[in-house]
Amino acid sequence: MIYDDKKFIGKVIRNARKKAKLNQAELSEKLGMSEKNLSNIENGRQYPQVNNFLRIIEVLNLTLKDFGVNSSERPILDEVKEHLVSKILSSPDKKIKLYQRALELIDDTAE
Protein backbone atom coordinates (compact mmCIF):
# COMPACT_ATOMS: atom_id res chain seq x y z
CA MET A 1 0.00 0.00 0.00
CA ILE A 2 1.18 3.51 -0.77
CA TYR A 3 0.20 6.20 1.65
CA ASP A 4 -0.37 9.37 -0.32
CA ASP A 5 -1.82 11.30 2.57
CA LYS A 6 -0.10 14.69 2.95
CA LYS A 7 0.00 14.43 6.73
CA PHE A 8 1.56 10.96 6.63
CA ILE A 9 4.21 12.07 4.14
CA GLY A 10 4.96 15.16 6.22
CA LYS A 11 5.26 13.10 9.40
CA VAL A 12 7.75 10.69 7.78
CA ILE A 13 9.86 13.64 6.59
CA ARG A 14 9.69 15.44 9.96
CA ASN A 15 10.68 12.30 11.88
CA ALA A 16 13.59 11.63 9.52
CA ARG A 17 14.75 15.25 9.80
CA LYS A 18 14.71 15.05 13.59
CA LYS A 19 16.50 11.69 13.50
CA ALA A 20 19.18 13.36 11.35
CA LYS A 21 19.42 16.07 14.04
CA LEU A 22 18.56 18.84 11.61
CA ASN A 23 16.22 21.74 12.19
CA GLN A 24 13.96 22.99 9.41
CA ALA A 25 16.32 25.83 8.50
CA GLU A 26 19.27 23.45 8.10
CA LEU A 27 17.33 20.94 6.02
CA SER A 28 15.71 23.57 3.84
CA GLU A 29 19.17 25.01 3.10
CA LYS A 30 20.50 21.57 2.13
CA LEU A 31 17.47 21.06 -0.10
CA GLY A 32 17.56 24.50 -1.69
CA MET A 33 13.97 25.25 -0.71
CA SER A 34 12.38 27.78 1.57
CA GLU A 35 11.86 26.95 5.22
CA LYS A 36 8.17 27.86 4.82
CA ASN A 37 7.80 25.35 1.99
CA LEU A 38 9.41 22.62 4.11
CA SER A 39 7.17 23.55 7.03
CA ASN A 40 4.07 23.28 4.82
CA ILE A 41 5.18 19.82 3.68
CA GLU A 42 5.99 18.58 7.19
CA ASN A 43 2.68 19.86 8.53
CA GLY A 44 0.69 18.16 5.78
CA ARG A 45 -0.51 21.36 4.13
CA GLN A 46 1.01 20.48 0.75
CA TYR A 47 2.71 17.68 -1.12
CA PRO A 48 6.37 18.15 -2.00
CA GLN A 49 7.09 18.74 -5.66
CA VAL A 50 8.67 15.70 -7.31
CA ASN A 51 12.14 17.25 -7.53
CA ASN A 52 11.96 18.36 -3.87
CA PHE A 53 10.68 14.94 -2.79
CA LEU A 54 13.60 13.25 -4.53
CA ARG A 55 16.08 15.57 -2.83
CA ILE A 56 14.40 15.00 0.54
CA ILE A 57 14.65 11.22 0.32
CA GLU A 58 18.26 11.50 -0.82
CA VAL A 59 19.38 13.94 1.91
CA LEU A 60 17.50 12.13 4.68
CA ASN A 61 18.47 8.64 3.44
CA LEU A 62 14.83 7.60 3.12
CA THR A 63 13.43 4.92 0.84
CA LEU A 64 10.05 4.57 -0.80
CA LYS A 65 9.28 1.87 1.79
CA ASP A 66 9.40 4.62 4.42
CA PHE A 67 6.39 6.12 2.62
CA GLY A 68 4.40 2.89 2.55
CA VAL A 69 5.60 1.35 -0.70
CA ASN A 70 5.63 -2.39 -0.05
CA SER A 71 7.46 -4.27 -2.78
CA SER A 72 6.09 -7.67 -1.71
CA GLU A 73 2.48 -6.84 -2.57
CA ARG A 74 2.72 -6.39 -6.32
CA PRO A 75 6.21 -7.21 -7.60
CA ILE A 76 5.60 -6.46 -11.29
CA LEU A 77 4.20 -3.01 -10.61
CA ASP A 78 6.94 -2.40 -8.08
CA GLU A 79 9.56 -3.16 -10.72
CA VAL A 80 7.93 -0.58 -12.97
CA LYS A 81 7.79 1.92 -10.10
CA GLU A 82 11.41 1.24 -9.25
CA HIS A 83 12.42 1.80 -12.87
CA LEU A 84 10.47 5.07 -13.00
CA VAL A 85 11.97 6.31 -9.75
CA SER A 86 15.45 5.35 -10.94
CA LYS A 87 14.88 7.19 -14.20
CA ILE A 88 13.67 10.30 -12.37
CA LEU A 89 16.57 10.21 -9.90
CA SER A 90 19.09 10.12 -12.74
CA SER A 91 17.41 12.87 -14.75
CA PRO A 92 18.47 16.51 -14.93
CA ASP A 93 16.25 19.08 -13.20
CA LYS A 94 14.70 20.16 -16.52
CA LYS A 95 13.36 16.65 -17.16
CA ILE A 96 12.17 16.29 -13.56
CA LYS A 97 10.01 19.38 -14.04
CA LEU A 98 8.55 17.78 -17.19
CA TYR A 99 7.84 14.56 -15.29
CA GLN A 100 6.17 16.56 -12.54
CA ARG A 101 3.99 18.43 -15.04
CA ALA A 102 3.02 15.14 -16.71
CA LEU A 103 1.99 13.67 -13.36
CA GLU A 104 -0.04 16.78 -12.54
CA LEU A 105 -1.85 16.49 -15.87
CA ILE A 106 -2.57 12.82 -15.19
CA ASP A 107 -3.89 13.67 -11.71
CA ASP A 108 -6.08 16.45 -13.12
CA THR A 109 -7.49 14.09 -15.76
CA ALA A 110 -8.11 11.29 -13.26
CA GLU A 111 -10.25 13.47 -10.98
C-alpha positions as CSV (number, residue, x, y, z in Angstrom):
1,M,0.0,0.0,0.0
2,I,1.2,3.5,-0.8
3,Y,0.2,6.2,1.7
4,D,-0.4,9.4,-0.3
5,D,-1.8,11.3,2.6
6,K,-0.1,14.7,3.0
7,K,0.0,14.4,6.7
8,F,1.6,11.0,6.6
9,I,4.2,12.1,4.1
10,G,5.0,15.2,6.2
11,K,5.3,13.1,9.4
12,V,7.7,10.7,7.8
13,I,9.9,13.6,6.6
14,R,9.7,15.4,10.0
15,N,10.7,12.3,11.9
16,A,13.6,11.6,9.5
17,R,14.8,15.3,9.8
18,K,14.7,15.0,13.6
19,K,16.5,11.7,13.5
20,A,19.2,13.4,11.4
21,K,19.4,16.1,14.0
22,L,18.6,18.8,11.6
23,N,16.2,21.7,12.2
24,Q,14.0,23.0,9.4
25,A,16.3,25.8,8.5
26,E,19.3,23.5,8.1
27,L,17.3,20.9,6.0
28,S,15.7,23.6,3.8
29,E,19.2,25.0,3.1
30,K,20.5,21.6,2.1
31,L,17.5,21.1,-0.1
32,G,17.6,24.5,-1.7
33,M,14.0,25.2,-0.7
34,S,12.4,27.8,1.6
35,E,11.9,26.9,5.2
36,K,8.2,27.9,4.8
37,N,7.8,25.4,2.0
38,L,9.4,22.6,4.1
39,S,7.2,23.5,7.0
40,N,4.1,23.3,4.8
41,I,5.2,19.8,3.7
42,E,6.0,18.6,7.2
43,N,2.7,19.9,8.5
44,G,0.7,18.2,5.8
45,R,-0.5,21.4,4.1
46,Q,1.0,20.5,0.8
47,Y,2.7,17.7,-1.1
48,P,6.4,18.1,-2.0
49,Q,7.1,18.7,-5.7
50,V,8.7,15.7,-7.3
51,N,12.1,17.2,-7.5
52,N,12.0,18.4,-3.9
53,F,10.7,14.9,-2.8
54,L,13.6,13.2,-4.5
55,R,16.1,15.6,-2.8
56,I,14.4,15.0,0.5
57,I,14.7,11.2,0.3
58,E,18.3,11.5,-0.8
59,V,19.4,13.9,1.9
60,L,17.5,12.1,4.7
61,N,18.5,8.6,3.4
62,L,14.8,7.6,3.1
63,T,13.4,4.9,0.8
64,L,10.0,4.6,-0.8
65,K,9.3,1.9,1.8
66,D,9.4,4.6,4.4
67,F,6.4,6.1,2.6
68,G,4.4,2.9,2.5
69,V,5.6,1.3,-0.7
70,N,5.6,-2.4,-0.1
71,S,7.5,-4.3,-2.8
72,S,6.1,-7.7,-1.7
73,E,2.5,-6.8,-2.6
74,R,2.7,-6.4,-6.3
75,P,6.2,-7.2,-7.6
76,I,5.6,-6.5,-11.3
77,L,4.2,-3.0,-10.6
78,D,6.9,-2.4,-8.1
79,E,9.6,-3.2,-10.7
80,V,7.9,-0.6,-13.0
81,K,7.8,1.9,-10.1
82,E,11.4,1.2,-9.3
83,H,12.4,1.8,-12.9
84,L,10.5,5.1,-13.0
85,V,12.0,6.3,-9.7
86,S,15.5,5.4,-10.9
87,K,14.9,7.2,-14.2
88,I,13.7,10.3,-12.4
89,L,16.6,10.2,-9.9
90,S,19.1,10.1,-12.7
91,S,17.4,12.9,-14.8
92,P,18.5,16.5,-14.9
93,D,16.2,19.1,-13.2
94,K,14.7,20.2,-16.5
95,K,13.4,16.7,-17.2
96,I,12.2,16.3,-13.6
97,K,10.0,19.4,-14.0
98,L,8.5,17.8,-17.2
99,Y,7.8,14.6,-15.3
100,Q,6.2,16.6,-12.5
101,R,4.0,18.4,-15.0
102,A,3.0,15.1,-16.7
103,L,2.0,13.7,-13.4
104,E,0.0,16.8,-12.5
105,L,-1.8,16.5,-15.9
106,I,-2.6,12.8,-15.2
107,D,-3.9,13.7,-11.7
108,D,-6.1,16.5,-13.1
109,T,-7.5,14.1,-15.8
110,A,-8.1,11.3,-13.3
111,E,-10.2,13.5,-11.0
